[in-house]
Structures are given as structure tokens and as C-alpha cells.
């Protein structure tokens, strides 16, 4: 691993050397200066310490033959064969990336009695669907699903692997990536690819205050997970040229330490990610009772109500209705924000909305930077007036 090497002979002032590190990562061990696990590799000791006392030693770079890894693969997220919409969105992005580097698009479908459902993916432009259909794959158990996914990658060697950031995807993707000792970037919001097949992965970091660009140049495959409603699903086509390949695994690879005793179906709930019209209540709401005004506007427009993080922290909203990095990602036809300032974390969860309509009394609020339409005014005056207009229509 990369790290800081200490040259003891170059250190004459141990106490001064210890004070160099703001993270208390330099310590005195019986007269020997050592770097402990608190080291952040910030390089302050290298730059400000005695010359040659602290030296950064890099890992030896691994050279990989990128030409041996071909294709953009999508993991098919499903429930008993019913394909999750995030899979279709990822196929759309996979086709876009593959076209830039002239690679095929693959899908890997793992489950029980799923081979008849695989043809549906061909209608969205997938070149080849690899199907692992076995009774042992009826319920999601991490070991056999990982074994099937691993087998697919070993045989096909795709350059890029995209997985939906669902509960299942977030469990499976890191485990498979670890098998190949490669990187994984979670919750990407932008994906692009270089001519040399390096995947450019962009995601919010440091609480959404910056957008980090991540590249994995020396490892393959390149893994990324993406939330639902980030990308566009491709148009369904009637004719296709793709094919389905049935894959087999030795029975011992389906062994698992997990036994599924009972499955309890989760109650269906209203999901703001699927809503076409959303009214968002923000910090501009002064008290919980005032949410009735928001609910009335939502009822008049046939919309769902969502909230921002401050209202969740105040206990005024359902966490499942929160929009943003720590909540849900949405892409409605219309979103109306009421008293929402427009923090980066919130905007990351709704930027792909078709029409953004903002109401805020602060003309410099960041929400107006992304809004298609805006009203500078007090929501306690604007919303009642808006309701009157809607009711008159």
C-alpha cells in the first residue's frame, strides 16, 4: 500500500516532528518516530518536515491489457422476474457509452424462471443477455448471486459493469467488485467514457458540496452503481438482433450459509420517485400546521408532497418523502418548490425534472439557478393566490 516512510536519521527534533501532523498520526515509540493508522496522506509532514525525513512511497502501478476487456454490462435488477425500471435506464446509458468505444452491450440476468423474461431486454437494444436460471437462485442470497455474477465476468470480461443502486444492487456490487480487486463508485450522477475505455464516474462528495470525478485506469472491470431516475430509458423496439445465452454453474457454487425461512411482502407505498407532479415543502415553512397549505396545493394538482432535510430533522415529514442525496431521486414532469433554498444536496436529487417551478422570497436563492420558472415572493401569499387561480379553472 502507498504510505509515508520515516527516515529516522533525518529527524533531530522528535517533538517538532510529532507536532507536524494535525491528525496526531505521528507518534514517538520509545524514541522511534512512527506513522499510525490516523494518517490521512495529507503530505504535510513530507512538505514541512526536515528534508528527506518523511517520504511518500507510492504503490507500484499495475499495467493492464485493456483490450482484453470488452463490453458494457448491466446487472438486471428484478423481483421474481419483474424487471426494475432502473435496469432499463442503465441499458440506455450503456448503449450511449458503448457507442463511443464501439463495444457491445450485455445484460446479466440471475434468478429462477427468468429466461422467458430475458427477451424483453433485447427489445431495448441489448446485444446479448446472459441468463443464470436455477432453482437455487429463487431468493436473493448473496453467495450464489455473487458466484453467478463472478462467473459472468470471468467468461465475458466486460470493461464496464453498471448496477442499479437498489437495496439488492448496493449489497451485490461491492462484493463482486471485491472479488476482482477493482474499484466501485457508488451513486454516480454522470457517466462518460474515454477513448481508451476508462470510465469517467462523477458523483457528489463531501455532503454534495463538490462533484468528484473518479477514474479507474489500472483495473478492470470498472464498477458503478446508479440511482433510479438518473438516466433515460431507451425506446422499446419491435425487432432486434440480440441473443440470449443460457449459462450453467456447478451445483456446489450455489451453496449458501443463508436459509430463507419466510418472505414477507412489503406493503405497497406511495413512491415519490414515480410521481409525475411533486410539491416540495422547504425551510420556508414556519410551523408544521402550515403543511396543510402544501397538501391542499398538491391535492388541487393531483401531486405528491415531498420535503427537504430540515423538515425531516424537525420531525415534520416522512423520511421516505425526502428529496436529495440522503433521500430519493426524482424526475417528475413538474416539480414546484415552496420555500426551498436549493442546496446542492437537494438539487442533486431533482435536477432531471422536466419543469422546475420555484417559489422563494430570496431572489438570490440557489434554487433559481436551476428553475425554469420562478416567483420571488412569500409562499404564504403566493400559494393561496395560486390555489384560487387553480380552483377557478
C-alpha positions in Angstrom: 0.0 0.0 0.0 1.0 3.6 -0.5 2.2 5.3 2.6 4.7 7.6 4.4 8.2 6.2 5.1 10.1 7.6 8.0 13.9 8.1 7.8 14.8 8.2 11.5 18.3 9.5 10.8 16.9 12.7 9.3 14.9 13.6 12.4 16.7 15.6 15.1 13.6 17.1 16.9 11.1 14.3 17.7 8.7 16.6 19.4 8.7 19.0 16.5 8.1 16.1 14.1 5.1 15.0 16.1 3.6 18.5 16.0 3.7 18.5 12.2 0.6 16.3 11.9 -2.8 17.9 12.6 -4.3 14.4 12.8 -2.0 13.1 15.5 -0.7 10.4 13.1 2.9 10.9 14.1 4.0 9.3 17.4 7.1 8.6 19.5 7.5 4.9 20.2 10.5 4.7 22.6 12.5 7.2 20.6 11.4 5.9 17.2 9.1 8.1 15.1 6.3 6.1 13.6 3.2 6.8 11.4 0.0 5.4 12.9 -3.4 4.5 11.4 -4.7 8.0 11.7 -2.6 9.1 8.7 -4.7 10.8 6.0 -1.8 11.0 3.5 -2.2 14.8 3.5 1.6 15.2 2.9 2.0 18.0 5.4 4.9 16.1 7.1 6.5 15.5 3.7 6.3 19.2 2.7 7.1 20.8 6.1 9.3 18.2 7.9 13.1 18.0 7.7 14.3 17.3 4.2 14.1 13.5 3.5 12.7 12.7 6.9 9.2 11.8 5.6 8.9 10.3 2.2 5.8 9.3 0.3 6.1 5.9 -1.2 3.6 5.0 -4.0 2.2 1.6 -4.9 3.7 0.0 -7.9 1.3 0.7 -10.8 -0.3 -2.3 -12.3 -0.4 -2.4 -16.1 -3.5 -4.0 -17.5 -4.2 -5.0 -21.1 -7.5 -3.1 -21.6 -8.0 -4.7 -25.0 -8.9 -8.0 -23.3 -11.9 -6.3 -21.5 -14.7 -5.6 -23.9 -18.3 -4.5 -23.5 -20.6 -2.6 -21.2 -22.6 -4.9 -18.9 -25.8 -4.1 -16.9 -27.0 -6.2 -14.0 -30.7 -6.9 -14.3 -32.4 -6.0 -11.0 -35.7 -7.7 -10.7 -38.3 -9.1 -8.3 -39.4 -12.6 -9.3 -38.7 -11.8 -12.9 -40.3 -8.4 -12.9 -37.5 -6.1 -14.1 -36.9 -2.9 -12.1 -37.1 0.3 -14.2 -33.5 1.3 -13.2 -32.3 -1.6 -15.3 -33.8 -0.1 -18.5 -32.3 3.3 -17.6 -28.9 1.7 -17.2 -29.3 0.0 -20.6 -29.9 3.4 -22.1 -26.7 4.7 -20.6 -24.8 1.5 -21.5 -25.8 1.9 -25.2 -24.6 5.5 -25.1 -21.2 4.6 -23.6 -20.8 1.5 -25.8 -21.4 3.6 -29.0 -18.4 5.9 -28.1 -15.9 3.0 -27.8 -17.6 0.6 -30.3 -18.3 -2.1 -27.6 -21.3 -4.4 -27.3 -23.9 -4.1 -24.6 -24.5 -7.1 -22.3 -27.0 -7.8 -19.6 -26.7 -10.5 -16.9 -30.0 -11.9 -15.6 -29.8 -14.0 -12.4 -32.8 -15.8 -10.8 -35.3 -18.6 -11.1 -37.6 -19.0 -14.1 -36.2 -15.8 -15.7 -35.1 -17.0 -19.1 -38.6 -16.3 -20.6 -38.3 -12.7 -19.3 -34.9 -12.1 -20.8 -36.2 -11.5 -24.3 -37.8 -8.2 -23.1 -34.3 -6.8 -22.7 -33.5 -7.4 -26.3 -36.3 -5.0 -27.3 -34.2 -2.3 -25.6 -31.1 -2.8 -27.7 -29.0 -5.3 -25.6 -26.7 -7.3 -27.8 -26.5 -10.4 -25.6 -28.3 -11.4 -22.4 -26.5 -13.9 -20.2 -29.1 -15.9 -18.1 -28.4 -17.8 -15.0 -31.6 -19.7 -14.3 -31.6 -22.1 -11.4 -34.0 -23.1 -8.6 -31.2 -22.2 -6.1 -31.5 -18.6 -7.3 -35.1 -18.2 -6.5 -34.5 -16.0 -3.4 -31.7 -13.4 -3.3 -28.8 -14.9 -1.2 -25.6 -13.1 -1.5 -23.2 -16.1 -2.0 -24.9 -17.8 -5.0 -25.7 -14.5 -6.7 -22.1 -13.4 -6.3 -20.9 -16.7 -7.7 -23.1 -16.3 -10.8 -22.1 -12.7 -11.3 -18.4 -13.6 -10.9 -18.7 -16.4 -13.4 -20.2 -14.0 -15.9 -17.4 -11.5 -15.6 -14.7 -14.2 -15.8 -16.2 -15.6 -19.0 -17.2 -12.4 -20.8 -14.7 -9.9 -19.3 -16.7 -6.7 -19.7 -14.8 -3.4 -19.4 -17.7 -1.6 -17.6 -20.3 -3.0 -15.2 -23.4 -0.9 -14.3 -25.6 -1.8 -11.3 -28.7 -0.1 -10.0 -28.3 1.5 -6.6 -31.2 -0.5 -5.2 -31.1 -2.3 -1.8 -30.1 -5.5 -3.7 -27.6 -3.8 -6.0 -25.9 -2.0 -3.2 -25.3 -5.3 -1.5 -24.2 -7.3 -4.5 -22.0 -4.8 -6.5 -19.3 -4.2 -3.7 -19.0 -7.9 -3.1 -18.4 -8.8 -6.8 -16.0 -5.8 -7.2 -14.0 -7.1 -4.3 -13.7 -10.5 -6.0 -11.8 -8.8 -8.9 -9.9 -6.3 -6.6 -11.3 -3.4 -8.6 -12.9 -0.1 -7.8 -16.6 0.7 -7.4 -18.1 4.2 -7.5 -21.4 4.4 -5.8 -24.4 6.6 -6.6 -23.0 8.1 -9.8 -24.9 11.0 -11.3 -22.9 11.4 -14.5 -21.1 8.7 -16.6 -18.8 9.1 -19.6 -16.1 7.1 -21.2 -12.7 7.9 -22.7 -11.4 6.6 -26.0 -9.1 4.2 -24.0 -12.3 2.7 -22.3 -11.6 4.4 -19.0 -15.0 5.1 -17.3 -15.4 8.7 -16.1 -17.6 8.4 -13.0 -18.9 11.6 -11.4 -20.7 11.7 -8.1 -21.4 14.2 -5.3 -18.9 14.2 -2.5 -18.4 15.9 0.9 -22.1 16.1 1.5 -22.8 17.3 -2.0 -20.5 20.3 -1.8 -18.3 19.1 -4.7 -18.7 16.8 -7.6 -15.9 14.2 -7.6 -14.6 12.8 -10.9 -13.3 9.2 -10.4 -11.4 7.1 -12.9 -10.1 3.5 -12.5 -7.3 3.4 -15.1 -5.4 0.3 -13.9 -8.2 -2.1 -13.0 -10.9 -4.0 -14.9 -13.9 -4.3 -14.8 -15.0 -0.8 -13.8 -18.0 -0.9 -11.5 -20.5 1.9 -10.9 -23.9 2.0 -9.2 -26.6 4.5 -10.2 -29.8 5.5 -8.6 -33.2 5.2 -10.1 -34.4 8.2 -12.2 -30.9 9.5 -13.1 -30.8 8.4 -16.7 -33.3 7.9 -19.5 -34.6 4.5 -20.6 -34.3 3.8 -24.3 -37.2 3.5 -26.6 -38.6 -0.1 -27.0 -38.1 -1.6 -30.4 -40.1 -4.3 -32.2 -37.2 -6.0 -34.0 -33.9 -6.9 -32.5 -30.6 -8.6 -33.4 -29.5 -9.6 -29.9 -29.4 -13.1 -28.5 -29.9 -15.0 -25.2 -27.1 -17.2 -23.8 -28.0 -19.7 -21.0 -25.2 -20.2 -18.5 -24.6 -23.1 -16.1 -22.7 -23.2 -12.8 -21.5 -26.3 -10.8 -24.1 -27.1 -8.1 -21.5 -26.5 -5.3 -21.3 -22.9 -6.3 -24.9 -22.3 -5.2 -24.1 -23.3 -1.6 -25.0 -20.7 0.9 -24.9 -20.2 4.7 -28.2 -18.4 4.4 -31.5 -20.2 4.6 -34.6 -18.3 3.6 -37.3 -19.3 6.0 -40.1 -16.9 5.1 -40.6 -13.9 2.8 -43.0 -11.1 3.9 -44.1 -8.8 1.2 -43.5 -5.2 1.9 -46.7 -3.1 1.8 -47.1 -1.0 -1.3 -46.5 2.6 -0.6 -46.7 5.9 -2.5 -43.3 6.4 -4.0 -42.3 10.0 -4.9 -39.7 8.6 -7.4 -42.6 7.6 -9.6 -44.6 10.8 -9.2 -45.3 13.0 -12.3 -46.1 16.1 -10.2 -44.4 16.9 -6.9 -44.9 19.8 -4.5 -41.9 20.3 -2.2 -42.0 22.0 1.2 -38.8 23.5 2.4 -37.3 25.5 5.2 -39.6 28.4 4.4 -42.5 26.5 6.2 -42.7 28.2 9.6 -44.7 25.6 11.5 -45.9 22.0 11.0 -49.6 23.1 10.7 -48.7 25.2 7.6 -48.0 22.0 5.7 -51.8 21.8 5.3 -51.4 24.6 2.7 -48.9 22.5 0.8 -51.2 19.4 1.0 -54.1 21.5 -0.4 -52.0 22.6 -3.4 -50.9 19.1 -4.0 -54.5 17.8 -3.9 -55.6 20.5 -6.3 -52.9 19.5 -8.8 -53.1 15.7 -8.3 -49.5 15.8 -7.0 -47.5 14.1 -4.3 -45.9 16.1 -1.4 -42.2 15.9 -0.7 -39.9 17.7 1.8 -36.4 18.8 2.3 -34.0 17.6 5.0 -34.6 20.4 7.5 -38.3 19.4 7.8 -37.3 15.7 8.3 -34.9 16.8 11.1 -37.8 18.9 12.6 -40.0 15.7 12.6 -42.5 17.3 10.2 -42.1 14.9 7.4 -41.8 11.2 6.4 -38.1 10.3 5.5 -39.4 8.4 2.6 -40.7 11.7 1.1 -37.3 13.4 1.3 -35.6 14.6 -1.9 -31.9 14.8 -2.1 -28.6 13.0 -1.6 -29.8 11.5 1.7 -33.3 10.9 0.3 -34.9 10.0 -3.0 -34.0 10.9 -6.6 -37.0 12.1 -8.6 -37.7 13.0 -12.2 -41.3 14.4 -12.4 -42.9 16.2 -15.3 -43.4 19.2 -12.9 -41.9 20.0 -9.5 -42.9 23.0 -7.5 -40.6 24.0 -4.7 -42.1 26.1 -1.9 -39.7 27.9 0.4 -36.8 25.7 -0.8 -33.4 27.4 -0.8 -31.8 24.9 -3.3 -28.8 23.5 -1.5 -26.5 21.3 -3.7 -27.7 18.2 -1.8 -31.3 18.9 -2.7 -30.7 19.9 -6.3 -28.8 16.6 -6.9 -32.0 14.7 -6.3 -34.3 16.6 -8.7 -32.1 18.2 -11.4 -33.6 16.0 -14.1 -37.2 17.2 -13.6 -38.9 18.2 -16.8 -40.1 21.6 -15.4 -38.9 23.2 -12.2 -41.1 25.9 -10.7 -39.7 27.7 -7.7 -41.3 30.0 -5.1 -38.9 31.8 -2.7 -38.8 35.3 -1.2 -35.0 35.4 -1.6 -34.1 36.5 -5.1 -30.6 35.1 -4.7 -31.7 31.7 -3.6 -29.7 28.9 -5.4 -32.9 27.2 -6.5 -33.5 29.9 -9.1 -30.2 28.9 -10.8 -31.9 25.6 -11.9 -35.6 26.6 -12.0 -37.3 27.0 -15.4 -39.9 29.4 -13.8 -39.7 31.3 -10.6 -41.7 33.6 -8.3 -39.9 35.8 -5.9 -42.3 36.2 -3.1 -43.6 34.9 0.3 -45.1 31.4 -0.1 -47.8 32.4 2.5 -49.0 34.9 -0.1 -48.2 33.2 -3.4 -49.6 29.7 -2.6 -53.1 30.9 -1.5 -53.3 33.1 -4.6 -52.1 30.2 -6.8 -54.8 27.9 -5.2 -57.5 30.5 -6.1 -56.4 30.5 -9.7 -56.4 26.7 -9.9 -59.8 26.4 -8.3 -61.3 29.0 -10.6 -60.1 26.9 -13.6 
